[in-house]
């Protein structure tokens, strides 16, 4: 992920993993940081007083959908790819950052 200073940790899954289990990449933000796994969710925050609906058509044009708009922050939203795939979510980060009045874009990372 360009500009995010994130590393992909390499490894081989154990042979006991079931064939029908989806394996996802594990990321780290520093050499000694706790590893994290990306979800399909992206948090988008626009500049204050800019409603999400002002960029909803741009979001949908990227094959993303608005999953949730927090009541306490109507200028923010959780987004998800229409495909439900993690790689589709991560590949849209730079395009989201290029939208008008965007203040912040972050993938949701789960840590143990």
C-alpha positions, 0 to 999 in steps of 0.5 A: 500500500503506497504511502502507508509504510506497511509491510506484508509478512511472508510465511507458509500456512500450516498443512493442517489448514482446511482447503475451504478456508480463505487465507489472508495476508498478514501486515505489519506497520513496523518491524517490531509491531504486532501483526495485523490482518486487513478486513474488507472495511475501509474508514473514510473521513471527509472534511468537517461539514462535508456529508458522505452523500456528496461523494456517494456516487464517486464511492459507488463508481469505485465498486464500493458501498457505504456500509455505515455512517456513524450518527456522531460523525456524518462526514465519515463512513465505513465502506466495503467492496461490493465483491466482498474481497479484501484485495478489492478493498485495499486496491481502492485506498489511493483512489478514495484518497483522491476524492474531493474533500477527503481528510482520511482513508484507513483500512480496518486492520485486526490485531490479536 
